[in-house]
Amino acid sequence: MNPLAPYLLSAIFVGGGLGAVARHIFGVWLNAKSAIPMGTLLANLLATAILAWATTRFAEKWPDHTTLQAAIAVGFCGGFSTFSTFSADTHKLMASGQWGWALANVLISVLACVLVFALVSGGLRR
């Protein structure tokens, strides 16, 4: 498969747009309701779980559906998860003097996402 084929790039484009809109909605609904940016955290956790599923279970069960896998893994998960927003949210916490919440945000986000990926990908490979 050509990784720059127009149909593949179009699928990634659509998936990315859907993921970005979903992340925006999570942020609007949840970020203002807690000390740490919960919308960003939950979007990243869910995107990590979906990515783990798409790159393990989906890839094993439907190996010929590479365009759909790319739309989900690269497009949707890429648009839904966000390291840049996570970084900006953490910086806002630090800039407002909330160093403890900033550190908690970093630790929870990184450790939880790695754990979620390990659990989903490990659990699906049995």
MOCOR-V604384 format. One record per pair of residues at least 24 apart in sequence whose C-alpha atoms are under 7 Angstrom apart, sorted by the first residue. I is the first residue (numbers start at 1). J is the second residue. Records with the same first field share a line. If there is no record, write none. Layout:
# MOCOR-V604384
I->J / J
This chain:
# MOCOR-V604384
8->67
11->67 / 71
12->70 / 71 / 74 / 75
13->75
14->75
15->71 / 72 / 75 / 76
16->75 / 76 / 78 / 79
17->79
18->76
19->76 / 77 / 79 / 80
20->79 / 80
22->80
23->80
35->101
36->101 / 105
37->89
40->86
41->109
43->80 / 81
44->81 / 82
45->113 / 116
47->77 / 80 / 81
48->113 / 116 / 117
49->116 / 117 / 120
51->77
52->117 / 120 / 121
53->120 / 121
56->121 / 124
57->124
